[in-house]
Amino acid sequence: MKVKTLVAVPSRIGHIQSGWEFDADLVDQFYVVKDGFFAGCKIHKCACEVVKPTYSEKEWNDMENHYMAALDKERQEKERAQQMVHELTVQINNKNKEIEKLNFFVECSNLALRASCQAIETLKESKIK
């Protein structure tokens, strides 16, 4: 990976100035310079920032596997959610049909009750006369 020094760092060869960039490998808490005049010099991790990360094949495969697993999990959750939405939609449609039937029966009962009340009122009026 390519790192850039944030501060001046003394080394066994000389001072590494702030802002210099090196190709380096991370070993424990140190970046080890890979090539050039300062090859083999160690720079503490806190004295550098990564400019351009590079990954080994194993690291790359591990990251790819991690993100593919997360993608699969998300896809499965989405499918489960869609299945639940479908099941709930079916249940709601069934309940709506039941409500329509009940409303029909209530309206029929209401009409029958009104007709009965009118018939009773008519009978009362005819008895009074």
N, CA, C and O atoms as CSV, one atom per row, in Angstrom:
chain,resi,resn,atom,element,x,y,z
A,1,MET,N,N,0.841,-1.175,0.000
A,1,MET,CA,C,0.000,0.000,0.000
A,1,MET,C,C,0.878,1.227,0.000
A,1,MET,O,O,2.055,1.159,0.352
A,2,LYS,N,N,0.317,2.328,-0.387
A,2,LYS,CA,C,1.063,3.583,-0.424
A,2,LYS,C,C,0.658,4.390,0.806
A,2,LYS,O,O,-0.524,4.611,1.068
A,3,VAL,N,N,1.695,4.832,1.567
A,3,VAL,CA,C,1.457,5.638,2.766
A,3,VAL,C,C,2.174,6.973,2.623
A,3,VAL,O,O,3.141,7.112,1.873
A,4,LYS,N,N,1.663,7.956,3.373
A,4,LYS,CA,C,2.242,9.299,3.370
A,4,LYS,C,C,2.555,9.658,4.814
A,4,LYS,O,O,1.716,9.481,5.698
A,5,THR,N,N,3.762,10.162,5.055
A,5,THR,CA,C,4.135,10.524,6.425
A,5,THR,C,C,3.421,11.802,6.832
A,5,THR,O,O,3.266,12.729,6.037
A,6,LEU,N,N,2.990,11.832,8.087
A,6,LEU,CA,C,2.302,13.004,8.623
A,6,LEU,C,C,3.264,13.921,9.368
A,6,LEU,O,O,3.030,15.126,9.468
A,7,VAL,N,N,4.340,13.353,9.888
A,7,VAL,CA,C,5.354,14.103,10.632
A,7,VAL,C,C,6.731,13.618,10.191
A,7,VAL,O,O,6.854,12.557,9.578
A,8,ALA,N,N,7.753,14.389,10.502
A,8,ALA,CA,C,9.120,13.954,10.215
A,8,ALA,C,C,9.464,12.803,11.154
A,8,ALA,O,O,9.155,12.841,12.345
A,9,VAL,N,N,10.114,11.772,10.593
A,9,VAL,CA,C,10.430,10.576,11.366
A,9,VAL,C,C,11.926,10.281,11.235
A,9,VAL,O,O,12.438,10.175,10.120
A,10,PRO,N,N,12.636,10.147,12.375
A,10,PRO,CA,C,14.046,9.770,12.270
A,10,PRO,C,C,14.163,8.283,11.941
A,10,PRO,O,O,13.364,7.475,12.414
A,11,SER,N,N,15.146,7.928,11.140
A,11,SER,CA,C,15.406,6.520,10.836
A,11,SER,C,C,16.899,6.276,10.969
A,11,SER,O,O,17.660,7.213,11.210
A,12,ARG,N,N,17.322,5.047,10.818
A,12,ARG,CA,C,18.745,4.732,10.951
A,12,ARG,C,C,19.556,5.297,9.790
A,12,ARG,O,O,20.775,5.432,9.896
A,13,ILE,N,N,18.901,5.623,8.696
A,13,ILE,CA,C,19.580,6.153,7.513
A,13,ILE,C,C,19.570,7.684,7.498
A,13,ILE,O,O,20.524,8.309,7.037
A,14,GLY,N,N,18.502,8.276,7.997
A,14,GLY,CA,C,18.340,9.731,7.981
A,14,GLY,C,C,16.901,10.072,8.326
A,14,GLY,O,O,16.106,9.191,8.652
A,15,HIS,N,N,16.575,11.339,8.252
A,15,HIS,CA,C,15.218,11.770,8.584
A,15,HIS,C,C,14.287,11.604,7.380
A,15,HIS,O,O,14.618,11.977,6.255
A,16,ILE,N,N,13.125,11.039,7.654
A,16,ILE,CA,C,12.062,10.947,6.651
A,16,ILE,C,C,11.170,12.151,6.886
A,16,ILE,O,O,10.623,12.322,7.975
A,17,GLN,N,N,11.025,12.978,5.873
A,17,GLN,CA,C,10.299,14.231,6.022
A,17,GLN,C,C,8.784,14.029,5.953
A,17,GLN,O,O,8.291,13.047,5.399
A,18,SER,N,N,8.085,14.962,6.518
A,18,SER,CA,C,6.624,14.959,6.474
A,18,SER,C,C,6.152,15.127,5.037
A,18,SER,O,O,6.685,15.950,4.293
A,19,GLY,N,N,5.131,14.331,4.643
A,19,GLY,CA,C,4.548,14.444,3.310
A,19,GLY,C,C,5.158,13.511,2.283
A,19,GLY,O,O,4.678,13.448,1.151
A,20,TRP,N,N,6.209,12.782,2.650
A,20,TRP,CA,C,6.799,11.840,1.704
A,20,TRP,C,C,5.925,10.610,1.599
A,20,TRP,O,O,5.319,10.174,2.578
A,21,GLU,N,N,5.866,10.049,0.388
A,21,GLU,CA,C,5.044,8.861,0.158
A,21,GLU,C,C,5.932,7.658,-0.122
A,21,GLU,O,O,6.966,7.767,-0.782
A,22,PHE,N,N,5.505,6.501,0.397
A,22,PHE,CA,C,6.262,5.265,0.234
A,22,PHE,C,C,5.310,4.106,-0.027
A,22,PHE,O,O,4.157,4.123,0.403
A,23,ASP,N,N,5.811,3.095,-0.740
A,23,ASP,CA,C,5.126,1.812,-0.790
A,23,ASP,C,C,5.567,1.058,0.450
A,23,ASP,O,O,6.766,0.928,0.700
A,24,ALA,N,N,4.619,0.560,1.231
A,24,ALA,CA,C,4.973,-0.076,2.499
A,24,ALA,C,C,3.993,-1.197,2.827
A,24,ALA,O,O,2.880,-1.253,2.303
A,25,ASP,N,N,4.437,-2.078,3.703
A,25,ASP,CA,C,3.594,-3.145,4.239
A,25,ASP,C,C,3.372,-2.880,5.718
A,25,ASP,O,O,4.265,-2.387,6.407
A,26,LEU,N,N,2.179,-3.208,6.205
A,26,LEU,CA,C,1.887,-3.049,7.625
A,26,LEU,C,C,2.326,-4.309,8.357
A,26,LEU,O,O,1.866,-5.410,8.057
A,27,VAL,N,N,3.231,-4.128,9.331
A,27,VAL,CA,C,3.700,-5.231,10.163
A,27,VAL,C,C,3.524,-4.786,11.608
A,27,VAL,O,O,4.197,-3.865,12.070
A,28,ASP,N,N,2.618,-5.443,12.313
A,28,ASP,CA,C,2.259,-5.064,13.685
A,28,ASP,C,C,1.818,-3.599,13.714
A,28,ASP,O,O,0.820,-3.244,13.088
A,29,GLN,N,N,2.555,-2.745,14.436
A,29,GLN,CA,C,2.184,-1.333,14.563
A,29,GLN,C,C,3.004,-0.431,13.642
A,29,GLN,O,O,2.936,0.792,13.760
A,30,PHE,N,N,3.776,-1.019,12.727
A,30,PHE,CA,C,4.687,-0.242,11.894
A,30,PHE,C,C,4.443,-0.511,10.412
A,30,PHE,O,O,4.076,-1.612,10.001
A,31,TYR,N,N,4.665,0.547,9.627
A,31,TYR,CA,C,4.741,0.388,8.181
A,31,TYR,C,C,6.210,0.186,7.847
A,31,TYR,O,O,7.061,0.954,8.297
A,32,VAL,N,N,6.514,-0.838,7.065
A,32,VAL,CA,C,7.877,-1.110,6.642
A,32,VAL,C,C,7.997,-0.704,5.182
A,32,VAL,O,O,7.292,-1.220,4.315
A,33,VAL,N,N,8.921,0.248,4.924
A,33,VAL,CA,C,9.115,0.761,3.573
A,33,VAL,C,C,9.657,-0.362,2.698
A,33,VAL,O,O,10.598,-1.057,3.082
A,34,LYS,N,N,9.053,-0.540,1.503
A,34,LYS,CA,C,9.405,-1.675,0.645
A,34,LYS,C,C,10.544,-1.386,-0.317
A,34,LYS,O,O,11.306,-2.299,-0.636
A,35,ASP,N,N,10.691,-0.166,-0.790
A,35,ASP,CA,C,11.713,0.078,-1.802
A,35,ASP,C,C,12.295,1.475,-1.663
A,35,ASP,O,O,11.841,2.272,-0.841
A,36,GLY,N,N,13.293,1.759,-2.465
A,36,GLY,CA,C,13.922,3.071,-2.449
A,36,GLY,C,C,15.011,3.175,-1.388
A,36,GLY,O,O,15.409,2.178,-0.785
A,37,PHE,N,N,15.482,4.395,-1.172
A,37,PHE,CA,C,16.573,4.660,-0.242
A,37,PHE,C,C,16.240,4.228,1.182
A,37,PHE,O,O,17.113,3.752,1.908
A,38,PHE,N,N,14.974,4.392,1.584
A,38,PHE,CA,C,14.563,4.071,2.955
A,38,PHE,C,C,13.980,2.659,3.081
A,38,PHE,O,O,13.283,2.365,4.051
A,39,ALA,N,N,14.259,1.785,2.110
A,39,ALA,CA,C,13.740,0.410,2.149
A,39,ALA,C,C,14.137,-0.264,3.458
A,39,ALA,O,O,15.295,-0.207,3.870
A,40,GLY,N,N,13.164,-0.903,4.106
A,40,GLY,CA,C,13.401,-1.600,5.366
A,40,GLY,C,C,13.179,-0.748,6.599
A,40,GLY,O,O,13.096,-1.280,7.706
A,41,CYS,N,N,13.079,0.574,6.433
A,41,CYS,CA,C,12.842,1.455,7.585
A,41,CYS,C,C,11.417,1.274,8.091
A,41,CYS,O,O,10.486,1.038,7.322
A,42,LYS,N,N,11.276,1.392,9.412
A,42,LYS,CA,C,9.958,1.249,10.034
A,42,LYS,C,C,9.440,2.626,10.433
A,42,LYS,O,O,10.154,3.441,11.016
A,43,ILE,N,N,8.185,2.853,10.101
A,43,ILE,CA,C,7.509,4.102,10.469
A,43,ILE,C,C,6.277,3.704,11.265
A,43,ILE,O,O,5.464,2.902,10.805
A,44,HIS,N,N,6.140,4.275,12.478
A,44,HIS,CA,C,4.997,3.910,13.321
A,44,HIS,C,C,3.694,4.269,12.621
A,44,HIS,O,O,3.602,5.254,11.888
A,45,LYS,N,N,2.706,3.444,12.870
A,45,LYS,CA,C,1.396,3.567,12.226
A,45,LYS,C,C,0.767,4.945,12.440
A,45,LYS,O,O,0.113,5.474,11.542
A,46,CYS,N,N,0.961,5.522,13.618
A,46,CYS,CA,C,0.321,6.816,13.911
A,46,CYS,C,C,1.013,7.972,13.192
A,46,CYS,O,O,0.477,9.081,13.172
A,47,ALA,N,N,2.193,7.745,12.599
A,47,ALA,CA,C,2.922,8.805,11.904
A,47,ALA,C,C,2.601,8.826,10.412
A,47,ALA,O,O,3.157,9.640,9.675
A,48,CYS,N,N,1.713,7.947,9.960
A,48,CYS,CA,C,1.386,7.850,8.527
A,48,CYS,C,C,-0.115,7.791,8.308
A,48,CYS,O,O,-0.901,7.493,9.207
A,49,GLU,N,N,-0.469,8.089,7.075
A,49,GLU,CA,C,-1.840,7.851,6.642
A,49,GLU,C,C,-1.776,7.056,5.338
A,49,GLU,O,O,-0.850,7.211,4.542
A,50,VAL,N,N,-2.770,6.211,5.142
A,50,VAL,CA,C,-2.805,5.395,3.932
A,50,VAL,C,C,-3.328,6.255,2.788
A,50,VAL,O,O,-4.405,6.845,2.882
A,51,VAL,N,N,-2.561,6.320,1.717
A,51,VAL,CA,C,-2.950,7.100,0.543
A,51,VAL,C,C,-3.673,6.205,-0.450
A,51,VAL,O,O,-4.705,6.581,-1.007
A,52,LYS,N,N,-3.120,5.014,-0.665
A,52,LYS,CA,C,-3.703,4.086,-1.622
A,52,LYS,C,C,-3.599,2.680,-1.044
A,52,LYS,O,O,-2.518,2.090,-1.045
A,53,PRO,N,N,-4.719,2.134,-0.547
A,53,PRO,CA,C,-4.645,0.793,0.034
A,53,PRO,C,C,-4.523,-0.267,-1.052
A,53,PRO,O,O,-5.083,-0.123,-2.139
A,54,THR,N,N,-3.803,-1.309,-0.757
A,54,THR,CA,C,-3.738,-2.487,-1.614
A,54,THR,C,C,-3.983,-3.693,-0.727
A,54,THR,O,O,-3.667,-3.674,0.462
A,55,TYR,N,N,-4.538,-4.724,-1.299
A,55,TYR,CA,C,-4.923,-5.887,-0.514
A,55,TYR,C,C,-4.310,-7.148,-1.112
A,55,TYR,O,O,-4.140,-7.268,-2.325
A,56,SER,N,N,-3.987,-8.075,-0.231
A,56,SER,CA,C,-3.525,-9.374,-0.707
A,56,SER,C,C,-4.734,-10.130,-1.254
A,56,SER,O,O,-5.879,-9.742,-1.023
A,57,GLU,N,N,-4.466,-11.211,-1.979
A,57,GLU,CA,C,-5.556,-11.990,-2.550
A,57,GLU,C,C,-6.457,-12.536,-1.444
A,57,GLU,O,O,-7.679,-12.545,-1.590
A,58,LYS,N,N,-5.863,-12.989,-0.343
A,58,LYS,CA,C,-6.651,-13.516,0.780
A,58,LYS,C,C,-7.517,-12.423,1.391
A,58,LYS,O,O,-8.698,-12.649,1.657
A,59,GLU,N,N,-6.939,-11.225,1.619
A,59,GLU,CA,C,-7.719,-10.117,2.176
A,59,GLU,C,C,-8.868,-9.757,1.241
A,59,GLU,O,O,-9.997,-9.537,1.680
A,60,TRP,N,N,-8.563,-9.700,-0.058
A,60,TRP,CA,C,-9.586,-9.364,-1.044
A,60,TRP,C,C,-10.713,-10.397,-1.031
A,60,TRP,O,O,-11.891,-10.042,-1.031
A,61,ASN,N,N,-10.334,-11.692,-1.019
A,61,ASN,CA,C,-11.341,-12.751,-0.998
A,61,ASN,C,C,-12.161,-12.712,0.280
A,61,ASN,O,O,-13.371,-12.935,0.249
A,62,ASP,N,N,-11.506,-12.426,1.413
A,62,ASP,CA,C,-12.238,-12.321,2.678
A,62,ASP,C,C,-13.253,-11.188,2.631
A,62,ASP,O,O,-14.392,-11.352,3.067
A,63,MET,N,N,-12.836,-10.024,2.097
A,63,MET,CA,C,-13.770,-8.895,1.990
A,63,MET,C,C,-14.917,-9.232,1.045
A,63,MET,O,O,-16.078,-8.934,1.324
A,64,GLU,N,N,-14.572,-9.857,-0.076
A,64,GLU,CA,C,-15.603,-10.222,-1.047
A,64,GLU,C,C,-16.602,-11.198,-0.431
A,64,GLU,O,O,-17.811,-11.038,-0.598
A,65,ASN,N,N,-16.101,-12.210,0.283
A,65,ASN,CA,C,-16.984,-13.179,0.939
A,65,ASN,C,C,-17.864,-12.508,1.980
A,65,ASN,O,O,-19.047,-12.828,2.100
A,66,HIS,N,N,-17.285,-11.574,2.738
A,66,HIS,CA,C,-18.056,-10.855,3.763
A,66,HIS,C,C,-19.200,-10.068,3.119
A,66,HIS,O,O,-20.339,-10.142,3.580
A,67,TYR,N,N,-18.902,-9.317,2.058
A,67,TYR,CA,C,-19.937,-8.501,1.426
A,67,TYR,C,C,-20.952,-9.346,0.661
A,67,TYR,O,O,-22.129,-8.992,0.597
A,68,MET,N,N,-20.508,-10.449,0.086
A,68,MET,CA,C,-21.455,-11.341,-0.600
A,68,MET,C,C,-22.403,-11.988,0.412
A,68,MET,O,O,-23.594,-12.141,0.139
A,69,ALA,N,N,-21.873,-12.370,1.588
A,69,ALA,CA,C,-22.722,-12.939,2.632
A,69,ALA,C,C,-23.729,-11.897,3.112
A,69,ALA,O,O,-24.900,-12.214,3.321
A,70,ALA,N,N,-23.277,-10.652,3.289
A,70,ALA,CA,C,-24.188,-9.583,3.708
A,70,ALA,C,C,-25.250,-9.335,2.636
A,70,ALA,O,O,-26.414,-9.100,2.959
A,71,LEU,N,N,-24.857,-9.387,1.374
A,71,LEU,CA,C,-25.809,-9.199,0.275
A,71,LEU,C,C,-26.833,-10.330,0.240
A,71,LEU,O,O,-28.024,-10.083,0.047
A,72,ASP,N,N,-26.376,-11.573,0.425
A,72,ASP,CA,C,-27.295,-12.715,0.464
A,72,ASP,C,C,-28.278,-12.591,1.618
A,72,ASP,O,O,-29.468,-12.866,1.464
A,73,LYS,N,N,-27.770,-12.173,2.781
A,73,LYS,CA,C,-28.638,-12.009,3.952
A,73,LYS,C,C,-29.697,-10.939,3.670
A,73,LYS,O,O,-30.874,-11.121,3.983
A,74,GLU,N,N,-29.271,-9.835,3.082
A,74,GLU,CA,C,-30.213,-8.760,2.756
A,74,GLU,C,C,-31.249,-9.233,1.743
A,74,GLU,O,O,-32.427,-8.896,1.854
A,75,ARG,N,N,-30.811,-10.015,0.753
A,75,ARG,CA,C,-31.726,-10.536,-0.260
A,75,ARG,C,C,-32.755,-11.469,0.389
A,75,ARG,O,O,-33.942,-11.403,0.069
A,76,GLN,N,N,-32.299,-12.336,1.301
A,76,GLN,CA,C,-33.214,-13.254,1.982
A,76,GLN,C,C,-34.214,-12.483,2.839
A,76,GLN,O,O,-35.396,-12.825,2.876
A,77,GLU,N,N,-33.738,-11.437,3.533
A,77,GLU,CA,C,-34.647,-10.615,4.343
A,77,GLU,C,C,-35.679,-9.921,3.459
A,77,GLU,O,O,-36.846,-9.807,3.834
A,78,LYS,N,N,-35.253,-9.463,2.301
A,78,LYS,CA,C,-36.179,-8.807,1.367
A,78,LYS,C,C,-37.228,-9.804,0.880
A,78,LYS,O,O,-38.413,-9.478,0.806
A,79,GLU,N,N,-36.789,-11.025,0.548
A,79,GLU,CA,C,-37.738,-12.047,0.097
A,79,GLU,C,C,-38.727,-12.396,1.199
A,79,GLU,O,O,-39.919,-12.560,0.939
A,80,ARG,N,N,-38.226,-12.511,2.454
A,80,ARG,CA,C,-39.133,-12.792,3.573
A,80,ARG,C,C,-40.133,-11.664,3.764
A,80,ARG,O,O,-41.312,-11.909,4.020
A,81,ALA,N,N,-39.663,-10.428,3.638
A,81,ALA,CA,C,-40.555,-9.279,3.788
A,81,ALA,C,C,-41.608,-9.267,2.681
A,81,ALA,O,O,-42.778,-8.990,2.942
A,82,GLN,N,N,-41.202,-9.564,1.455
A,82,GLN,CA,C,-42.165,-9.610,0.349
A,82,GLN,C,C,-43.189,-10.720,0.564
A,82,GLN,O,O,-44.371,-10.542,0.268
A,83,GLN,N,N,-42.739,-11.867,1.080
A,83,GLN,CA,C,-43.659,-12.970,1.364
A,83,GLN,C,C,-44.663,-12.560,2.436
A,83,GLN,O,O,-45.855,-12.845,2.326
A,84,MET,N,N,-44.163,-11.881,3.485
A,84,MET,CA,C,-45.058,-11.424,4.547
A,84,MET,C,C,-46.068,-10.418,4.011
A,84,MET,O,O,-47.242,-10.469,4.376
A,85,VAL,N,N,-45.625,-9.505,3.150
A,85,VAL,CA,C,-46.532,-8.514,2.557
A,85,VAL,C,C,-47.604,-9.227,1.741
A,85,VAL,O,O,-48.781,-8.873,1.806
A,86,HIS,N,N,-47.194,-10.231,0.976
A,86,HIS,CA,C,-48.162,-10.990,0.168
A,86,HIS,C,C,-49.179,-11.684,1.066
A,86,HIS,O,O,-50.382,-11.613,0.816
A,87,GLU,N,N,-48.696,-12.361,2.117
A,87,GLU,CA,C,-49.606,-13.066,3.034
A,87,GLU,C,C,-50.555,-12.090,3.722
A,87,GLU,O,O,-51.746,-12.373,3.851
A,88,LEU,N,N,-50.038,-10.945,4.164
A,88,LEU,CA,C,-50.894,-9.952,4.821
A,88,LEU,C,C,-51.909,-9.366,3.839
A,88,LEU,O,O,-53.047,-9.089,4.219
A,89,THR,N,N,-51.516,-9.178,2.602
A,89,THR,CA,C,-52.445,-8.665,1.587
A,89,THR,C,C,-53.587,-9.651,1.370
A,89,THR,O,O,-54.745,-9.249,1.254
A,90,VAL,N,N,-53.262,-10.942,1.316
A,90,VAL,CA,C,-54.306,-11.962,1.160
A,90,VAL,C,C,-55.256,-11.926,2.360
A,90,VAL,O,O,-56.474,-11.977,2.191
A,91,GLN,N,N,-54.698,-11.838,3.570
A,91,GLN,CA,C,-55.529,-11.786,4.778
A,91,GLN,C,C,-56.417,-10.545,4.775
A,91,GLN,O,O,-57.597,-10.623,5.116
A,92,ILE,N,N,-55.852,-9.400,4.391
A,92,ILE,CA,C,-56.634,-8.160,4.355
A,92,ILE,C,C,-57.758,-8.271,3.331
A,92,ILE,O,O,-58.880,-7.841,3.597
A,93,ASN,N,N,-57.469,-8.842,2.167
A,93,ASN,CA,C,-58.516,-9.010,1.151
A,93,ASN,C,C,-59.633,-9.910,1.661
A,93,ASN,O,O,-60.809,-9.634,1.424
A,94,ASN,N,N,-59.272,-10.991,2.366
A,94,ASN,CA,C,-60.298,-11.877,2.941
A,94,ASN,C,C,-61.136,-11.140,3.980
A,94,ASN,O,O,-62.359,-11.275,4.006
A,95,LYS,N,N,-60.486,-10.371,4.825
A,95,LYS,CA,C,-61.220,-9.609,5.847
A,95,LYS,C,C,-62.118,-8.557,5.192
A,95,LYS,O,O,-63.235,-8.323,5.652
A,96,ASN,N,N,-61.638,-7.927,4.125
A,96,ASN,CA,C,-62.471,-6.943,3.421
A,96,ASN,C,C,-63.720,-7.586,2.830
A,96,ASN,O,O,-64.796,-6.989,2.845
A,97,LYS,N,N,-63.577,-8.826,2.301
A,97,LYS,CA,C,-64.741,-9.537,1.777
A,97,LYS,C,C,-65.732,-9.842,2.903
A,97,LYS,O,O,-66.942,-9.699,2.724
A,98,GLU,N,N,-65.215,-10.265,4.065
A,98,GLU,CA,C,-66.091,-10.532,5.217
A,98,GLU,C,C,-66.807,-9.258,5.649
A,98,GLU,O,O,-67.996,-9.285,5.967
A,99,ILE,N,N,-66.082,-8.144,5.660
A,99,ILE,CA,C,-66.682,-6.865,6.055
A,99,ILE,C,C,-67.775,-6.465,5.069
A,99,ILE,O,O,-68.822,-5.965,5.480
A,100,GLU,N,N,-67.544,-6.678,3.773
A,100,GLU,CA,C,-68.567,-6.375,2.770
A,100,GLU,C,C,-69.823,-7.208,3.006
A,100,GLU,O,O,-70.940,-6.699,2.908
A,101,LYS,N,N,-69.633,-8.506,3.321
A,101,LYS,CA,C,-70.786,-9.366,3.603
A,101,LYS,C,C,-71.531,-8.872,4.834
A,101,LYS,O,O,-72.759,-8.783,4.832
A,102,LEU,N,N,-70.773,-8.549,5.897
A,102,LEU,CA,C,-71.419,-8.065,7.125
A,102,LEU,C,C,-72.158,-6.754,6.864
A,102,LEU,O,O,-73.272,-6.568,7.353
A,103,ASN,N,N,-71.556,-5.851,6.105
A,103,ASN,CA,C,-72.229,-4.596,5.777
A,103,ASN,C,C,-73.517,-4.859,4.996
A,103,ASN,O,O,-74.532,-4.204,5.233
A,104,PHE,N,N,-73.477,-5.812,4.071
A,104,PHE,CA,C,-74.672,-6.168,3.319
A,104,PHE,C,C,-75.774,-6.672,4.264
A,104,PHE,O,O,-76.929,-6.258,4.159
A,105,PHE,N,N,-75.401,-7.572,5.190
A,105,PHE,CA,C,-76.389,-8.094,6.137
A,105,PHE,C,C,-76.923,-7.009,7.054
A,105,PHE,O,O,-78.111,-6.997,7.373
A,106,VAL,N,N,-76.050,-6.091,7.485
A,106,VAL,CA,C,-76.494,-4.993,8.347
A,106,VAL,C,C,-77.470,-4.101,7.591
A,106,VAL,O,O,-78.488,-3.689,8.149
A,107,GLU,N,N,-77.176,-3.798,6.336
A,107,GLU,CA,C,-78.078,-2.960,5.546
A,107,GLU,C,C,-79.409,-3.670,5.301
A,107,GLU,O,O,-80.473,-3.053,5.363
A,108,CYS,N,N,-79.337,-4.974,5.024
A,108,CYS,CA,C,-80.586,-5.723,4.834
A,108,CYS,C,C,-81.397,-5.732,6.117
A,108,CYS,O,O,-82.614,-5.546,6.094
A,109,SER,N,N,-80.708,-5.950,7.253
A,109,SER,CA,C,-81.407,-5.942,8.546
A,109,SER,C,C,-82.002,-4.574,8.827
A,109,SER,O,O,-83.112,-4.471,9.350
A,110,ASN,N,N,-81.271,-3.528,8.482
A,110,ASN,CA,C,-81.745,-2.166,8.675
A,110,ASN,C,C,-83.012,-1.932,7.846
A,110,ASN,O,O,-83.986,-1.373,8.349
A,111,LEU,N,N,-83.002,-2.357,6.580
A,111,LEU,CA,C,-84.187,-2.200,5.740
A,111,LEU,C,C,-85.359,-3.013,6.278
A,111,LEU,O,O,-86.497,-2.544,6.292
A,112,ALA,N,N,-85.068,-4.239,6.722
A,112,ALA,CA,C,-86.138,-5.087,7.267
A,112,ALA,C,C,-86.707,-4.463,8.529
A,112,ALA,O,O,-87.922,-4.464,8.726
A,113,LEU,N,N,-85.847,-3.931,9.385
A,113,LEU,CA,C,-86.309,-3.297,10.623
A,113,LEU,C,C,-87.149,-2.063,10.311
A,113,LEU,O,O,-88.184,-1.847,10.940
A,114,ARG,N,N,-86.721,-1.262,9.361
A,114,ARG,CA,C,-87.513,-0.081,8.981
A,114,ARG,C,C,-88.877,-0.498,8.439
A,114,ARG,O,O,-89.903,0.095,8.773
A,115,ALA,N,N,-88.866,-1.538,7.588
A,115,ALA,CA,C,-90.134,-2.016,7.022
A,115,ALA,C,C,-91.048,-2.522,8.129
A,115,ALA,O,O,-92.252,-2.268,8.108
A,116,SER,N,N,-90.474,-3.243,9.106
A,116,SER,CA,C,-91.269,-3.754,10.229
A,116,SER,C,C,-91.824,-2.605,11.050
A,116,SER,O,O,-92.992,-2.617,11.439
A,117,CYS,N,N,-90.977,-1.601,11.315
A,117,CYS,CA,C,-91.428,-0.446,12.097
A,117,CYS,C,C,-92.541,0.306,11.367
A,117,CYS,O,O,-93.508,0.744,11.990
A,118,GLN,N,N,-92.405,0.454,10.060
A,118,GLN,CA,C,-93.441,1.128,9.286
A,118,GLN,C,C,-94.727,0.309,9.291
A,118,GLN,O,O,-95.826,0.857,9.372
A,119,ALA,N,N,-94.575,-1.021,9.201
A,119,ALA,CA,C,-95.767,-1.878,9.237
A,119,ALA,C,C,-96.455,-1.757,10.590
A,119,ALA,O,O,-97.682,-1.694,10.666
A,120,ILE,N,N,-95.656,-1.726,11.668
A,120,ILE,CA,C,-96.232,-1.587,13.013
A,120,ILE,C,C,-96.936,-0.244,13.131
A,120,ILE,O,O,-98.051,-0.175,13.649
A,121,GLU,N,N,-96.311,0.811,12.665
A,121,GLU,CA,C,-96.924,2.142,12.732
A,121,GLU,C,C,-98.214,2.165,11.913
A,121,GLU,O,O,-99.199,2.776,12.328
A,122,THR,N,N,-98.216,1.509,10.766
A,122,THR,CA,C,-99.405,1.457,9.928
A,122,THR,C,C,-100.513,0.706,10.650
A,122,THR,O,O,-101.669,1.129,10.632
A,123,LEU,N,N,-100.159,-0.416,11.290
A,123,LEU,CA,C,-101.156,-1.180,12.042
A,123,LEU,C,C,-101.711,-0.369,13.206
A,123,LEU,O,O,-102.917,-0.384,13.456
A,124,LYS,N,N,-100.835,0.340,13.922
A,124,LYS,CA,C,-101.306,1.170,15.040
A,124,LYS,C,C,-102.256,2.239,14.558
A,124,LYS,O,O,-103.287,2.490,15.182
A,125,GLU,N,N,-101.909,2.881,13.434
A,125,GLU,CA,C,-102.770,3.932,12.904
A,125,GLU,C,C,-104.128,3.365,12.450
A,125,GLU,O,O,-105.168,4.004,12.604
A,126,SER,N,N,-104.084,2.153,11.890
A,126,SER,CA,C,-105.349,1.562,11.425
A,126,SER,C,C,-106.219,1.131,12.601
A,126,SER,O,O,-107.443,1.159,12.482
A,127,LYS,N,N,-105.643,0.738,13.719
A,127,LYS,CA,C,-106.403,0.365,14.902
A,127,LYS,C,C,-106.989,1.600,15.572
A,127,LYS,O,O,-108.087,1.544,16.126
A,128,ILE,N,N,-106.276,2.694,15.524
A,128,ILE,CA,C,-106.746,3.932,16.137
A,128,ILE,C,C,-107.934,4.468,15.369
A,128,ILE,O,O,-108.833,5.020,16.004
A,129,LYS,N,N,-108.010,4.357,14.103
A,129,LYS,CA,C,-109.080,4.908,13.286
A,129,LYS,C,C,-110.253,4.055,13.345
A,129,LYS,O,O,-111.267,4.357,12.715
